[in-house]
Amino acid sequence: MFSAHYTIDHTMYPNTHMYLRTWYNVGDIGIKVTSTSKAGTEAWYPNTISGSTKTVDRYAQKDGYDVNTQGDYHYSMFAKGSPIRSKYYTIYNTIKLVDNHSSSAELFIHYEVY
């Protein structure tokens, strides 16, 4: 499992956290994504966070290929019951099969936040 984490820092309130968790298997046929999750994503009032995750590319069967997962999040801050700040975020995980050996595999894992 690989977990990407992004934090929105707040001065007066607990920080808002966004997670994109990617579960995968590595075997003779390469990498296979088994599931994704936003578990651990949280915010405290007056902040809110909602989101969803998905698999973009499920299989990487040859050296040099990668699998990708994506989390899309919507953050809002409220005052007097109305949103005063709102922003969309995307976390993008990439797991690249560098070299698949008979008994082990070399991977390159990377994430970006937009």
DSSP file (Angstrom, degrees, kcal/mol; ACC not computed):
  #  RESIDUE AA STRUCTURE BP1 BP2  ACC     N-H-->O    O-->H-N    N-H-->O    O-->H-N    TCO  KAPPA ALPHA  PHI   PSI    X-CA   Y-CA   Z-CA
    1    1 A M              0   0    0      0, 0.0     2,-0.4     0, 0.0    22,-0.2   0.000 360.0 360.0 360.0 137.9    0.0    0.0    0.0
    2    2 A F  E     -A   22   0A   0     20,-2.6    20,-3.1     2,-0.0     2,-0.5  -0.980 360.0-162.9-119.8 134.8    1.2    3.5   -0.8
    3    3 A S  E     -A   21   0A   0     -2,-0.4     2,-0.4    18,-0.2    18,-0.2  -0.969   3.7-163.8-123.7 119.8   -0.4    6.5    0.9
    4    4 A A  E     -A   20   0A   0     16,-2.6    16,-2.3    -2,-0.5     2,-0.4  -0.832  13.8-167.1 -97.3 140.6   -0.1   10.1   -0.4
    5    5 A H  E     -A   19   0A   0     -2,-0.4     2,-0.4    14,-0.2    14,-0.2  -0.993  11.7-177.7-134.8 133.7   -0.9   12.8    2.2
    6    6 A Y  E     -A   18   0A   0     12,-2.6    12,-2.8    -2,-0.4     2,-0.4  -0.998  11.1-157.6-131.6 137.3   -1.5   16.6    1.7
    7    7 A T  E     -A   17   0A   0     -2,-0.4     2,-0.6    10,-0.2    10,-0.2  -0.927  12.2-153.4-118.5 136.5   -2.3   19.0    4.5
    8    8 A I  E     -A   16   0A   0      8,-2.7     8,-2.1    -2,-0.4     2,-0.3  -0.952  28.4-140.0-101.0 115.7   -4.0   22.4    4.5
    9    9 A D        -     0   0    0     -2,-0.6     2,-0.4     6,-0.2     6,-0.0  -0.574  18.5-168.4 -81.1 137.4   -2.5   24.3    7.5
   10   10 A H        -     0   0    0      3,-0.3     5,-0.1    -2,-0.3    -2,-0.0  -0.950  18.2-151.1-123.6 145.5   -4.8   26.4    9.6
   11   11 A T  S    S+     0   0    0     -2,-0.4    -1,-0.1     1,-0.1     4,-0.1   0.906  95.6  23.8 -79.4 -44.8   -3.8   29.0   12.3
   12   12 A M  S    S+     0   0    0      2,-0.1    -1,-0.1     0, 0.0     3,-0.0   0.553 121.6  46.3-103.0  -9.0   -6.9   28.8   14.5
   13   13 A Y  S    S-     0   0    0      1,-0.1    -3,-0.3    33,-0.0     3,-0.1  -0.850  95.6 -79.6-130.6 162.3   -8.3   25.3   13.8
   14   14 A P        -     0   0    0      0, 0.0    30,-0.4     0, 0.0    -2,-0.1  -0.333  62.4 -95.3 -58.6 146.9   -6.9   21.7   13.4
   15   15 A N        -     0   0    0     -5,-0.1     2,-0.4    28,-0.1    -6,-0.2  -0.209  32.2-119.3 -63.9 154.0   -5.3   21.2   10.0
   16   16 A T  E     -A    8   0A   0     -8,-2.1    -8,-2.7    27,-0.1     2,-0.4  -0.811  29.9-157.5 -94.1 136.0   -7.3   19.6    7.1
   17   17 A H  E     -AB   7  42A   0     25,-2.7    25,-1.9    -2,-0.4     2,-0.4  -0.942  11.0-169.0-121.6 136.5   -5.9   16.3    5.8
   18   18 A M  E     -A    6   0A   0    -12,-2.8   -12,-2.6    -2,-0.4     2,-0.4  -0.989  10.2-173.4-122.3 132.7   -6.3   14.7    2.4
   19   19 A Y  E     -A    5   0A   0     -2,-0.4     2,-0.4    19,-0.3   -14,-0.2  -0.958  16.9-169.4-125.3 142.9   -5.2   11.1    1.7
   20   20 A L  E     -A    4   0A   0    -16,-2.3   -16,-2.6    -2,-0.4     2,-0.5  -0.943  17.0-170.0-126.2 109.8   -5.0    9.0   -1.4
   21   21 A R  E     -AC   3  37A   0     16,-2.9    16,-1.8    -2,-0.4     2,-0.5  -0.863   2.1-167.1-104.3 132.4   -4.3    5.4   -0.5
   22   22 A T  E     -AC   2  36A   0    -20,-3.1   -20,-2.6    -2,-0.5     2,-0.4  -0.976   3.7-162.5-123.4 120.3   -3.4    2.9   -3.2
   23   23 A W  E     + C   0  35A   0     12,-2.7    11,-2.5    -2,-0.5    12,-1.4  -0.856  23.1 161.6 -99.6 136.8   -3.4   -0.9   -2.6
   24   24 A Y  E     - C   0  33A   0     -2,-0.4     2,-0.3     9,-0.3     9,-0.2  -0.976  30.4-137.0-151.4 160.4   -1.5   -3.0   -5.2
   25   25 A N  E     - C   0  32A   0      7,-2.5     7,-2.3    -2,-0.3     2,-0.4  -0.921  11.3-154.8-118.3 147.2    0.1   -6.4   -5.8
   26   26 A V  E     + C   0  31A   0     -2,-0.3     2,-0.2     5,-0.2     5,-0.2  -0.991  33.4 133.3-122.1 129.2    3.4   -7.1   -7.5
   27   27 A G  E >   - C   0  30A   0      3,-2.5     3,-1.8    -2,-0.4    77,-0.0  -0.755  69.7 -56.0-151.4-162.3    4.0  -10.4   -9.2
   28   28 A D  T 3  S+     0   0    0      1,-0.3     3,-0.1    -2,-0.2    72,-0.1   0.796 131.1  50.8 -59.3 -30.1    5.2  -12.2  -12.3
   29   29 A I  T 3  S-     0   0    0      1,-0.3     2,-0.3    33,-0.0    -1,-0.3   0.411 116.2-113.6 -91.5   3.2    2.7  -10.2  -14.5
   30   30 A G  E <   -C   27   0A   0     -3,-1.8    -3,-2.5    29,-0.1     2,-0.4  -0.831  61.4 -12.9 109.4-144.0    3.8   -6.8  -13.0
   31   31 A I  E     -CD  26  60A   0     29,-2.4    29,-2.1    -2,-0.3     2,-0.4  -0.807  51.5-174.8-103.1 140.3    1.7   -4.4  -10.9
   32   32 A K  E     -CD  25  59A   0     -7,-2.3    -7,-2.5    -2,-0.4     2,-0.4  -0.979  20.4-138.3-133.5 122.0   -2.0   -4.6  -10.3
   33   33 A V  E     -C   24   0A   0     25,-2.5    -9,-0.3    -2,-0.4     3,-0.1  -0.654  19.9-178.4 -75.3 128.9   -4.0   -2.0   -8.4
   34   34 A T  E     -     0   0A   0    -11,-2.5     2,-0.3    -2,-0.4   -10,-0.2   0.754  57.9 -23.2-101.2 -30.8   -6.5   -3.7   -6.1
   35   35 A S  E     -C   23   0A   0    -12,-1.4   -12,-2.7    19,-0.1    -1,-0.3  -0.985  48.4-142.1-169.7 167.0   -8.2   -0.7   -4.5
   36   36 A T  E     -C   22   0A   0     -2,-0.3     2,-0.3   -14,-0.2   -14,-0.2  -0.920  18.3-179.4-133.5 161.4   -8.1    3.0   -3.6
   37   37 A S  E     -C   21   0A   0    -16,-1.8   -16,-2.9    -2,-0.3    17,-0.1  -0.992  33.5-149.2-157.8 155.3   -9.3    4.9   -0.6
   38   38 A K    >   +     0   0    0     -2,-0.3     3,-2.3   -18,-0.2   -19,-0.3   0.083  47.3 153.6-108.4  19.1   -9.5    8.4    0.9
   39   39 A A  T 3   +     0   0    0      1,-0.3     3,-0.1   -18,-0.1    -2,-0.1  -0.208  63.2  29.7 -52.9 133.7   -9.4    6.9    4.5
   40   40 A G  T 3  S+     0   0    0      1,-0.4     2,-0.3   -21,-0.0    -1,-0.3   0.212  81.9 136.4  97.0 -13.1   -8.0    9.5    6.9
   41   41 A T    <   +     0   0    0     -3,-2.3    -1,-0.4   -22,-0.1     2,-0.3  -0.537  32.2 154.0 -67.3 125.6   -9.2   12.5    5.0
   42   42 A E  B     -B   17   0A   0    -25,-1.9   -25,-2.7    -2,-0.3     2,-0.3  -0.999  28.6-179.7-158.0 154.1  -10.7   14.8    7.6
   43   43 A A        -     0   0    0     -2,-0.3     2,-0.4   -27,-0.2     6,-0.2  -0.967  20.0-135.9-148.3 158.1  -11.5   18.4    8.5
   44   44 A W    >   -     0   0    0    -30,-0.4     3,-2.6    -2,-0.3    -2,-0.0  -0.943  46.8 -56.2-121.7 142.8  -13.0   20.1   11.5
   45   45 A Y  T 3  S+     0   0    0     -2,-0.4     3,-0.1     1,-0.4    32,-0.1  -0.240 124.1  34.4 -53.4 134.5  -15.7   22.8   11.5
   46   46 A P  T 3  S+     0   0    0      0, 0.0    32,-2.9     0, 0.0    -1,-0.4  -0.928 120.1  64.9 -91.8  15.4  -15.6   25.5   10.2
   47   47 A N  E <   -E   77   0B   0     -3,-2.6     2,-0.3    30,-0.2    30,-0.2  -0.744  62.7-171.9 -98.6 147.3  -13.7   23.6    7.5
   48   48 A T  E     -E   76   0B   0     28,-2.8    28,-2.2    -2,-0.3     2,-0.4  -0.978   4.9-171.3-134.7 151.6  -15.2   20.8    5.4
   49   49 A I  E     +E   75   0B   0     -2,-0.3     2,-0.3    26,-0.2    26,-0.2  -0.992   6.2 174.2-141.9 133.9  -13.6   18.3    3.0
   50   50 A S  E     +E   74   0B   0     24,-1.7    24,-2.7    -2,-0.4     2,-0.3  -0.939  14.2 152.0-131.9 158.6  -15.3   15.8    0.7
   51   51 A G  E     -E   73   0B   0     -2,-0.3     2,-0.3    22,-0.2    22,-0.2  -0.997  28.0-145.0-172.4 173.2  -13.7   13.6   -1.9
   52   52 A S  E     -E   72   0B   0     20,-2.1    20,-2.8    -2,-0.3     2,-0.3  -0.971  13.9-147.5-148.3 158.2  -13.6   10.5   -4.0
   53   53 A T  E     +E   71   0B   0     -2,-0.3     2,-0.3    18,-0.2    18,-0.2  -0.901  15.5 175.2-128.3 157.4  -10.9    8.2   -5.4
   54   54 A K  E     -E   70   0B   0     16,-2.4    16,-2.8    -2,-0.3     2,-0.5  -0.989  32.9-112.0-155.7 160.0  -10.5    6.1   -8.6
   55   55 A T  E     -E   69   0B   0     -2,-0.3    14,-0.3    14,-0.2     3,-0.2  -0.862  25.0-179.0 -95.0 126.9   -8.0    3.9  -10.4
   56   56 A V  E    S+     0   0B   0     12,-2.6     2,-0.4    -2,-0.5    13,-0.2   0.887  78.9  14.1 -90.5 -49.8   -6.9    5.5  -13.7
   57   57 A D  E     -E   68   0B   0     11,-1.8    11,-1.2     1,-0.1    -1,-0.4  -0.988  65.1-174.9-129.3 120.2   -4.6    2.7  -14.9
   58   58 A R        +     0   0    0     -2,-0.4   -25,-2.5    -3,-0.2     2,-0.4   0.794  62.7  47.4 -87.9 -30.7   -4.9   -0.7  -13.2
   59   59 A Y  E     -D   32   0A   0    -27,-0.2     2,-0.4     7,-0.1   -27,-0.2  -0.914  43.3-179.5-122.9 140.2   -2.1   -2.8  -14.7
   60   60 A A  E     +D   31   0A   0    -29,-2.1   -29,-2.4    -2,-0.4     7,-0.1  -0.894  16.0 167.3-129.2 102.0    1.6   -2.3  -15.5
   61   61 A Q        +     0   0    0     -2,-0.4     2,-0.3   -31,-0.2    -1,-0.1   0.547  56.0  46.5 -99.3  -8.0    2.7   -5.5  -17.1
   62   62 A K  S >  S-     0   0    0    -31,-0.1     3,-2.1     4,-0.0    35,-0.3  -0.937  94.6 -86.1-132.6 155.3    6.2   -4.5  -18.5
   63   63 A D  T 3  S+     0   0    0     -2,-0.3    35,-0.2     1,-0.3     3,-0.1  -0.344 116.2  29.3 -55.5 136.0    9.2   -2.7  -17.2
   64   64 A G  T 3  S+     0   0    0     33,-4.0    -1,-0.3     1,-0.4     2,-0.2   0.233  96.3 111.4  94.1 -13.0    8.7    1.1  -17.7
   65   65 A Y    <   -     0   0    0     -3,-2.1    32,-2.9    32,-0.3    -1,-0.4  -0.536  49.3-160.6 -89.5 160.1    4.9    0.9  -17.4
   66   66 A D  E     - F   0  96B   0     30,-0.3     2,-0.3    -7,-0.2    30,-0.2  -0.924  16.0-134.7-138.0 164.1    3.0    2.4  -14.5
   67   67 A V  E     - F   0  95B   0     28,-2.4    28,-2.4    -2,-0.3     2,-0.4  -0.876  24.2-159.5-112.4 151.6   -0.3    2.4  -12.7
   68   68 A N  E     -EF  57  94B   0    -11,-1.2   -12,-2.6    -2,-0.3   -11,-1.8  -0.992  11.2-175.6-137.6 140.2   -2.1    5.6  -11.6
   69   69 A T  E     -EF  55  93B   0     24,-1.8    24,-2.3    -2,-0.4     2,-0.4  -0.925  10.8-155.5-129.5 158.8   -4.7    6.4   -9.1
   70   70 A Q  E     -EF  54  92B   0    -16,-2.8   -16,-2.4    -2,-0.3     2,-0.4  -0.995   8.8-164.0-140.3 139.1   -6.5    9.8   -8.5
   71   71 A G  E     -EF  53  91B   0     20,-2.7    20,-2.5    -2,-0.4     2,-0.5  -0.992   9.2-162.2-121.1 129.5   -8.2   11.5   -5.5
   72   72 A D  E     -EF  52  90B   0    -20,-2.8   -20,-2.1    -2,-0.4     2,-0.3  -0.946  14.2-177.2-113.4 130.6  -10.4   14.5   -6.1
   73   73 A Y  E     -EF  51  89B   0     16,-2.9    16,-2.4    -2,-0.5     2,-0.5  -0.935  20.3-154.5-132.0 147.2  -11.3   16.7   -3.1
   74   74 A H  E     -EF  50  88B   0    -24,-2.7   -24,-1.7    -2,-0.3     2,-0.4  -0.978  16.5-168.0-124.1 117.7  -13.4   19.7   -2.4
   75   75 A Y  E     +EF  49  87B   0     12,-3.0    12,-2.4    -2,-0.5     2,-0.3  -0.847   8.5 175.2-105.7 138.4  -12.4   21.9    0.5
   76   76 A S  E     -EF  48  86B   0    -28,-2.2   -28,-2.8    -2,-0.4     2,-0.4  -0.994  18.9-154.5-140.1 148.2  -14.6   24.7    2.0
   77   77 A M  E     -EF  47  85B   0      8,-2.5     7,-3.2    -2,-0.3     8,-1.4  -0.980  20.1-153.7-118.5 136.0  -14.3   27.1    4.9
   78   78 A F  E     - F   0  83B   0    -32,-2.9     2,-0.3    -2,-0.4    -2,-0.0  -0.812  16.2-178.2-113.3 149.6  -17.5   28.4    6.4
   79   79 A A  E >  S- F   0  82B   0      3,-2.5     3,-1.9    -2,-0.3    -2,-0.0  -0.966  79.9  -7.2-141.8 129.1  -18.4   31.6    8.4
   80   80 A K  T 3  S-     0   0    0     -2,-0.3    -1,-0.0     1,-0.3    -2,-0.0   0.846 131.0 -56.1  53.3  36.5  -21.9   32.3    9.7
   81   81 A G  T 3  S+     0   0    0      1,-0.2    -1,-0.3   -35,-0.0    -3,-0.0   0.426 118.6 100.0  82.2  -0.9  -23.2   29.2    7.8
   82   82 A S  E <  S-F   79   0B   0     -3,-1.9    -3,-2.5     0, 0.0     2,-0.3  -0.922  78.9-107.0-120.1 144.2  -21.9   30.3    4.4
   83   83 A P  E     +F   78   0B   0      0, 0.0    -5,-0.3     0, 0.0     3,-0.1  -0.502  34.0 173.8 -69.1 130.8  -18.8   29.2    2.5
   84   84 A I  E    S+     0   0B   0     -7,-3.2     2,-0.3     1,-0.3    -6,-0.2   0.535  71.4  27.9-110.1 -13.5  -16.2   32.0    2.4
   85   85 A R  E     +F   77   0B   0     -8,-1.4    -8,-2.5     2,-0.0    -1,-0.3  -0.986  64.5 172.1-147.7 137.8  -13.4   29.9    0.8
   86   86 A S  E     +F   76   0B   0     -2,-0.3     2,-0.3   -10,-0.2   -10,-0.2  -0.988   3.7 166.7-149.0 136.0  -13.6   27.0   -1.5
   87   87 A K  E     -F   75   0B   0    -12,-2.4   -12,-3.0    -2,-0.3     2,-0.4  -0.995  25.5-136.0-152.2 145.6  -11.0   25.1   -3.5
   88   88 A Y  E     -F   74   0B   0     -2,-0.3     2,-0.3   -14,-0.2   -14,-0.2  -0.838  22.1-171.4-102.1 140.8  -10.6   21.8   -5.4
   89   89 A Y  E     -F   73   0B   0    -16,-2.4   -16,-2.9    -2,-0.4     2,-0.4  -0.947   8.6-162.5-128.5 149.7   -7.6   19.6   -5.1
   90   90 A T  E     -F   72   0B   0     -2,-0.3    24,-3.0   -18,-0.2     2,-0.5  -0.998   2.3-162.8-131.5 130.3   -6.4   16.5   -7.0
   91   91 A I  E     -FG  71 113B   0    -20,-2.5   -20,-2.7    -2,-0.4     2,-0.5  -0.951  10.1-165.7-108.2 132.6   -3.8   14.0   -5.7
   92   92 A Y  E     -FG  70 112B   0     20,-2.6    20,-1.7    -2,-0.5     2,-0.4  -0.968   1.2-161.4-125.3 115.2   -2.3   11.8   -8.4
   93   93 A N  E     -FG  69 111B   0    -24,-2.3   -24,-1.8    -2,-0.5     2,-0.4  -0.788   5.2-171.1 -96.2 137.1   -0.3    8.6   -7.5
   94   94 A T  E     -FG  68 110B   0     16,-3.0    16,-2.6    -2,-0.4     2,-0.5  -0.997   6.5-175.4-127.2 128.5    2.0    6.9   -9.9
   95   95 A I  E     -FG  67 109B   0    -28,-2.4   -28,-2.4    -2,-0.4     2,-0.4  -0.968  14.2-163.8-123.1 113.2    3.7    3.6   -9.3
   96   96 A K  E     -FG  66 108B   0     12,-3.2    12,-2.1    -2,-0.5     2,-0.9  -0.813  19.2-133.5-104.8 134.2    6.1    2.6  -12.0
   97   97 A L  E     + G   0 107B   0    -32,-2.9   -33,-4.0    -2,-0.4   -32,-0.3  -0.763  30.8 171.2 -83.1 106.6    7.5   -0.9  -12.6
   98   98 A V  E     -     0   0B   0      8,-2.4     2,-0.3    -2,-0.9    -1,-0.2   0.916  68.2  -5.5 -84.3 -48.4   11.2   -0.2  -13.1
   99   99 A D  E     - G   0 106B   0      7,-1.6     7,-2.8   -36,-0.1     2,-0.8  -0.870  60.4-156.7-154.7 114.3   12.6   -3.8  -13.1
  100  100 A N  E     - G   0 105B   0     -2,-0.3     5,-0.2     5,-0.2     2,-0.1  -0.838  19.6-174.0 -97.6 109.8   10.6   -6.9  -12.4
  101  101 A H        -     0   0    0      3,-2.6    -2,-0.0    -2,-0.8     0, 0.0  -0.413  39.0-104.6 -93.5 173.1   12.9   -9.8  -11.3
  102  102 A S  S    S+     0   0    0      1,-0.2     3,-0.1    -2,-0.1    -1,-0.1   0.827 119.3  20.9 -69.4 -30.0   11.9  -13.4  -10.7
  103  103 A S  S    S+     0   0    0      1,-0.2     2,-0.3   -76,-0.0    -1,-0.2   0.468 132.7  14.0-118.1  -3.5   12.0  -12.9   -6.9
  104  104 A S        -     0   0    0    -77,-0.0    -3,-2.6     2,-0.0     2,-0.3  -0.959  61.2-138.6-158.6 172.6   11.6   -9.2   -6.4
  105  105 A A  E     -G  100   0B   0     -2,-0.3     2,-0.5    -5,-0.2    -5,-0.2  -0.996  11.1-137.0-141.8 145.6   10.6   -6.0   -8.2
  106  106 A E  E     -G   99   0B   0     -7,-2.8    -8,-2.4    -2,-0.3    -7,-1.6  -0.907  28.9-173.9-103.0 128.5   12.0   -2.4   -8.3
  107  107 A L  E     -G   97   0B   0     -2,-0.5     2,-0.5   -10,-0.2   -10,-0.2  -0.872  22.0-149.4-122.3 153.0    9.4    0.3   -8.2
  108  108 A F  E     -G   96   0B   0    -12,-2.1   -12,-3.2    -2,-0.3     2,-0.4  -0.992  20.6-167.4-118.6 120.9    9.4    4.1   -8.5
  109  109 A I  E     +G   95   0B   0     -2,-0.5     2,-0.3   -14,-0.2   -14,-0.2  -0.927  14.4 160.8-116.7 133.4    6.6    5.7   -6.5
  110  110 A H  E     -G   94   0B   0    -16,-2.6   -16,-3.0    -2,-0.4     2,-0.3  -0.988  16.1-167.3-148.3 148.8    5.6    9.4   -6.9
  111  111 A Y  E     -G   93   0B   0     -2,-0.3     2,-0.3   -18,-0.2   -18,-0.2  -0.991   1.7-165.5-140.3 155.1    2.6   11.7   -6.2
  112  112 A E  E     -G   92   0B   0    -20,-1.7   -20,-2.6    -2,-0.3     2,-0.4  -0.968  10.1-146.9-134.6 149.9    1.6   15.2   -7.2
  113  113 A V  E      G   91   0B   0     -2,-0.3   -22,-0.2   -22,-0.2    -2,-0.0  -0.977 360.0 360.0-119.8 130.7   -1.0   17.6   -5.8
  114  114 A Y              0   0    0    -24,-3.0   -23,-0.1    -2,-0.4   -26,-0.1   0.333 360.0 360.0-117.0 360.0   -2.9   20.0   -8.1
